[in-house]
């Protein structure tokens, strides 16, 4: 579990070869929410009820979390911390160009 946690903190994690900085450098304030999400997904024994299989070809995960309850203050905090950061995708689960070995906006 320690290796997983360490990997989640890297800008280009070996966990999925997913680069957080795919559209400019993600702020540390914003990145902490994605790291927390990854750690919950990878390490929590309580995530089971929300895991669903993904049937999308060329996906970077074979499973995803869906409909996980989120406290209003967590949602507002995530928005506030990420409102000045950018992404090129409206859905991170599909449509990446993986030809370089990591996620690039197509």
Secondary structure, 3 states (H helix, E strand, C coil): CHHHHHHHCCCEECCCCEECCCCCCCCHHHHHHHHHHHHHHHHCCCCHHHEEECCCCCCCCCEEECCCCCCHHHHHHHHHHHCCCCCCCCCCCCCEECCCCCCEEC
